[in-house]
Amino acid sequence: MSTEMADLNVLYLGKAGPDLWIIRQSLLDYFKRPVFLYQTFSPAEFDLLLRGKKIDVILADYVPGDRRSSVTLKAALSMGANVPLICLTGEISDDDAFELIKKGAADCVPKALLRRLPFIVDRELQRQKSAFGRLPAGFGKDAALYEPVPESAEAPVPEAPDIPGDALMEILDGFADGSFIFDSRDNTAGISEKWLRRLGYTEKPKIDLLIYLQNLMHPDDREHAISAQRTAISLCSPRLDFECRFRRSDGQYIWTMVRGKLIYDDNGAAVRYYAALNDITEQKKADAALRESERRALALVDELKKTKEDLTAEVEALRRLHLINSEHMMLNDLNYIYDEILDAAIGITHADKGCVQIYEEQEGGLKIITHRGLGEPFLKYADVVTSGIMTSGAALERRTRVVTPDLEDPQLLTKAEILLARGENIRSAQSTPLISCTGKIYGMLCTHYAGHHVFSERELRMLDLLARQAADFIERKRSELALEISEKHAKALVETLQKLDRNKDEFLNHLSHELRNPLATIIAAISLIEITDDVNLIRETNAIVKNETSQLRRLIDDLLDVTRISSNKVKIQKKYINLSEIIQNSAANFRPQFSQKKIEFKAELDGPAICFHADPARIMQIIENLLVNALTYTDEGGTVELTLREDGQNAYIQVEDNGIGISPEELPMLFNAFYQAEKMPNRIDSGLGLGLSIVKGMAELHNGQVSAYSRGVGYGSTFTVTLPLDAAVEGREPEND
């Protein structure tokens, strides 16, 4: 028998993995002694280990059907014939297990039942003893401390051996660090010198040994040792095992495994106790280091899991951000983007509720445009949030994120806000400003939590990304909208300028025509007068010159009137007039022209006289321009009707014809200076396009208005001038002559 305490040497054939730690720990817990586990998967290395180490048991990881596993097992069965070999398998049939045992395996243990392994190892070691007359040093009946624990307290109690105490301690010292023996029959006790040397003492104690040992035991372990002794004796257990700490001579404590045997007499009284003492300080340190390593490993695993979850969440958030960014380039729906960003913020921070607020410059505050889970009272209270109000108002005021960890804190919120948060079941919140890359604030991204929430760096980083993306998107869309409006205005302006340019060209063409014709007639008349002495011819020629001169004067007057109207320099000379009489005179003056063009002209002026304050010359100018317009755009055989009516407040002058009509597109521009409705190709008598513009200006100078109506081209047109009867006519600045 070895003089040093033997270890349990186990050779494991298989790949390294978590099973190794489980196997070693279960053997340590069962045998209570050092266990050395050698792992290999190579037959050659297996042979070297088997030759170089004293292997007590072989454990083989066997996978049915795996060629390498089968080859290794076969080599192990042939080379380790005298060492018990136990197969560790996954799922295996009874037939396959029986076949392995026939080939030489001691047993097959499913990995799901590894807790049975220590009992099977112990059984095989006992069989080894029966077969070869010995056990590995320290195992079996020669060291009864290591027999399996009886399955119940009813197991038969062994007889006390006849070995003297000194001889028994010498035997125990052969495989332990020390020994102790106590015999109650003669009240003698003994402790081996080997153990005393282990503790650093050179002399045996001179006081009672039991008191001496109790003094050496750590105070915290004494009660535990006494309790273990009482429990074992009360159950008549043959085993008394416990761990405690003994003080060395240098004051340090060493952990000790006390594994003892209780001997009882026929009356069941404990008469003898002997125990092997082993210093397990290093094992304790190793176990503590292992536990610490396991703790750190578990903590690392938890941290890695958390990191994985965080990274997964961040990747998902970034994917969502990319998706939102990709979609918003194709969408003009701001509300959809707001919803997506809010959902992403709630998901990233595990929020219970949330909202997006947009800063309204006109109202000077934040307005909720989308939310998740918020009730009507909250939405009503936070309809418009200004600086300093609630978490979002504070963030607006500071232009930075504000986190409110406790919405019950009266120093952070008002009583009304606390009650509001309580009603919404939210305890903490954060608000992140939507600040674009240009530094402009567009709103707020808010999330709310039912409990206290501690934000991680990842969450805050993702909130910043979401807020920046939302702000940049809002800024981009507003810029695009402003650009679109600007482009429309610019396009409309270009079209207006182009039209004005065309109108100018047409006006110049018409002006040259309108000037050339009268001048040509006047020049021809003057030439005729110079070469004739015929009095009658000269008289007729003078009349023609006078008529053409009047036309030129009227043309110049129209041009001057348009200029004066546009610069608000028209002089109004009002007096009390009879509107009916002025219209009758105008109708009489134009009747010959309508007859000459074979146009039926009707004047409905039979009502009572309408009198009010106005400028008679300007009123006549309005009527004549309307009649000229009707005469110009009504073909031969057409009809023109002039009517006058009043309703007590306004007078209505209306000219209706069945001429060429006006398209709906041209109606809004009809009263612009120099504008003419589209003419028929053969129509050359359309004038300069000043008449209706003058009508509009003169009507407005009398606080009135003019309107035009037509069903379309070919359906004639109707012009109506409305003049207030009781309106005071305000004069304009006099013209500077």
Secondary structure, DSSP 8 states (H G I E B T S, - for coil): --SS---EEEEEES--SHHHHHHHHHHHHHH-S-EEEEEE--HHHHHHHHHHS---EEEEEE-TT-HHHHHHHHHHHHH-TTS-EEEEESS--HHHHHHHHHHT-SEEEEGGGGGGHHHHHHHHHHHHHHHHS--STT-SGGGGGGS---SSTTS---------HHHHHHHHHHHSSEEEEEETTTTEEEE-HHHHHHHT--S--SS-HHHHHHHHB-HHHHHHHHHHHHHHHHTT-SEEEEEEEEE-TTS-EEEEEEEEEEEE-TTS-EEEEEEEEEE-HHHHHHHHHHHHHHHHHHHHHHHHHHHHHHHHHHHHHHHHHHHHHHHHTT---HHHHHHHHHHHHHHHHT-SEEEEEEEETTTTEEEEEEEES--HHHHHHTSSB-TTSHHHHHHHHHTS-EEES-TT-TTTS-HHHHHHHHHHT--EEEEEEEE-TTS-EEEEEEEEESS-----HHHHHHHHHHHHHHHHHHHHHHHHHHHHHHHHHHHHHHHHHHHHHHHHHHHHHHHHHHHHHHHHHHHHHHHHHHH---HHHHHHHHHHHHHHHHHHHHHHHHHHHHHHHHTT------EEEEHHHHHHHHHHHHHHHHHHTT-EEEEE--S---EEEE-HHHHHHHHHHHHHHHHHT--TT-EEEEEEEE-SSEEEEEEEE-SS---TTTGGGTTSTT------TT------S-HHHHHHHHHHHTT-EEEEE-SSTTS-EEEEEEEESS-----------
